[in-house]
Amino acid sequence: MQDSASTLRSSTSAAEWQQRVDLAACYRLVAMFGWDDLIFTHISARIPGPEHHFLINPYGLMFDEITASSLVKVDLEGRKISDSPHEINPAGFVIHSAIHAAREDATCVLHVHSVNGVAVSAQQDGVLPLSQHSIFVLSSLAYHDYEGVALEDDEKPRLVRDLGNKRFLMLRNHGLLTVGRSVAEAFVAMYFFEATCMMQVRAQSGGQPLRRIGQAIIDGAPAQWEKVTRGAGGGLAWPALLRKLDRLNPGYRD
């Protein structure tokens, strides 16, 4: 593995290699936080440059096994750009290629089937304004109705239409999706999304009437989001997360 990683690193640009490292770290962090679903969800990241190539997980590897060199590089048609013994998840390709093609700002697309996320996605009213975390989600949230496992290309325009210019997408009866200008931003957004859902489920189980946050506060959340997260994770949270990952599950840089 070390030799193949060195060979790949020597033949790729510094920008691509950094994106590989960040995306591999993201996969391992998703596993660390317990948002993975065996091998059945996916995170993708666009490689800097004009070619519209992006990286996605090798289908069959657990998220805590993924390394920078094992990620598969594909184009928007799903064709592998570089040699890899691995295939990609066809459902992952449909969802991610649709969003990457439509949103230039969607450098990273992160999709999970977290237990709390799926639970809230099955609720008629979706995300409720119950927590501080929820105001950031609600200020940039869209919904997409369930159409079965995402294997058909004809779902792409509806997925893109429903997402629009939002950061958070709740896939009804399915799970959660975030987009970010970087891997760090998409991950921190997913942290807030999943935490919002967990807090909602726990609040609903308390048996008391729920206090809702007013719309005026939600309307002011976007400016607060940028200020508090400092670019949604790139400045503070992401480096701290990488330090934690280096302590607990190193090897993602290979």
N, C-alpha and C positions, 0 to 999 in steps of 0.2 A: 504494500500500500504506500509506504514511504517513497519508494522509487517511482511509482506511477504518479504520485502527487508531485514530486519534483519535476518529472518530465512534463506534466501538464502545466505546472506553474511557469516553467521556462519558455513555454510556447504560447502563453497567453499574455495579454496586456496587464499592466498593473491595476487598471480600473476593473477589468473583468475578475481578476483574482480577488480583489477586495470585495467585490459583490458576492463572489462564491463563499468567502469566509463569513461575511455577514449573514448570508442566507443559511448556510450550514449552522451557524450559531442560533439563528431563529428557530430552525427545526428542533434543535436540542432544547432550547428554552421552552418551546411549546410542550415538549415531552415532560420537562421538569415541572411545569406548572399543571400538568395533568389534563391538557386540552386535546391530546392526540386521541385517535380512534384506531388503534392498531396501525395499519398502513394506509387507511382509507381517506385521509384528507390531504391537503396540499397547499403549498406556499410557492409562489413564483416571484422572480425578480428580473427586470429587464437589464440586459447588459448595456452599459453606456456605449453610444455610437449610433450610426444611422441605419443599421441593418435590421432593427426590430427582432433581435434574437433575445430569448429569455431562458432562464434556468428554472428547472423544476426537479422535484425529487425523483430518484430512481424507484420505480414501483416495486415494492417487495421489501424494502429496507424499513426497519423501525426508525422513528424520528431521532432517537438518541444514538443511532448508528451513523447518521449522515455526516459526510465530510465535504470539504470544499471541492475535492477532486471527484467525488462520486456523483455530484449533481449533473443532470443531463441538460445539454444545450440544444434548444429546438428553435425553429422559426414559427411564424404564425400559422403555418399549415400543418404543424406537428411533425415536421421532418427533422431528424437528428442532424445537427450541424457538425458535430465531432463524434469520433468513435466512442461508443459506450456499450457495455454488455447488457445494459438495463433498458427496459421499456418505460413508458410513462403511463400514468393513470388516464384513461381516455376521458373520464368525467372531469378530471382536473384540467385537461387540455381544453375542453369545451368552455368551461367557466372562465379560465384564466386568459385564454387567447382572445375571447370576446372583449374582455375588459381592457387588456393591454392594447388591442387594436383601436379601441374607441377613446381611451383616456391617456393622453400624453403624460399627464401628471401621475398616473398610476404606475410608478416604478416598481412597487411591490404590491402583490395581491395575496392576502392571507385568509384562508378559509378553514374553519374548524367545525366539528360536531360536538362541542362541549356539552356536558349534561345540562348545565344551567341554561346555556344558550338555546338548546333545542327545546327545553321546557317552556321558556318564554316565547319561543317562536310558534309554539302550539296554542298560545293563549290568544283569544280573539282581539284583545286590545294591545297586544304587543308590549313594547317597553313603556313603563309608566314613570312619571316624574317623581320618584320617591327618594332619591339620594343625590348627593353632590356629584357623584360619578355620572348619574343618568342625565344631568343637564348637558354635558358635553356630547353624549351620544345623541340625545334628542335634537340637538341643534344642527345635526348633519346626518339624519337617519332616513333610509328608504327601505321599502319592503318589496319582496318578489314572491309571488305565489308559487307553491310547489307544483312541479310538472313531472315528477318522477325523477329517477336518477338522470343526471344531466349528461346524456349521451348524444343528443340530437342537435345538429347545427341550427335547426330552425328555432331553438329557444334563445339563441344569442341576441337577436334584436330586442326581444322582450326583456332580457336580463339587463342589457345596456340601457334601454329606455327607463326601466324602473330604478336603476342605480343613479342615473343622471349625473350630477356633479357632487354627489354626497360622498362622505368618508366611510360611513357605516351602512351595511346592507344586511337586513335580517331576511334570511331565506326561510319562508314560512314552512313549519314542520320539518326543518332540515338543519339549520345551523346559522352560524355567523360568518360575516365576511367584512374585511376592512381593506382599504387601499391607502397607500402612503407614497409620499415623494421619496422615501427611502425605506429600507428594511426596518430600521429603527422606528420610524414613524408608524408603519403598519403594525408593528408588534405592540408598541405602547397603546395605540388605539384599540387593539384587541384586548389588552389588559383591562382597559376601562369598560369595554363592551361586555366582556365576560363577568367582570366584577359587578357591573350594573345588573346583569341578569341574576347573579347569585344573591345579591342584596334584595332584589325584588322577590325572588322565590322565598327567601327567609322571612321577609316582612309579611308576605301573604300568609305564611304559616303561623303567625303570631296570634291570630284570632281577634285582633283589634281593628277598628276602622283605620284606614291609611291616610296620612297627611300628604297632600300633593304639593309640589313646588309650582309656583306661578309661572305663566308664560313669559312675563317680562324678564325674569331671571334667566330663563332658557335662551331668550333672544340675545342676551349679553354674553352668553357662554363662549362663542367663537373667539372673541378677543381675549378672554380669560384663558382659554385653552392654549393659545400660542404663548402667552406670558408665563403661565405656570409650568408648562412642559418644555419650554425653550426649544421650539421646533419639534415638539412631540417626541422627544426622547433622544435626539441626536447629541444634545449637549451634556446631559446629566445622567438620565436613567440608563441609556444604552451602554455607555462605558462601564457603569456600575454592574449592569447585568452581565457583561462580558467578563468582568473580574470574578463574579460569582460562578459563572460557567467554567472559567479556568480553574477554579478551586474544586468544583464538584464533578465536572464531566469534560475534561480537556480532550483534545484530539480532533476537534471540528475543523482546525486549520489545515489538516493534512490533505 
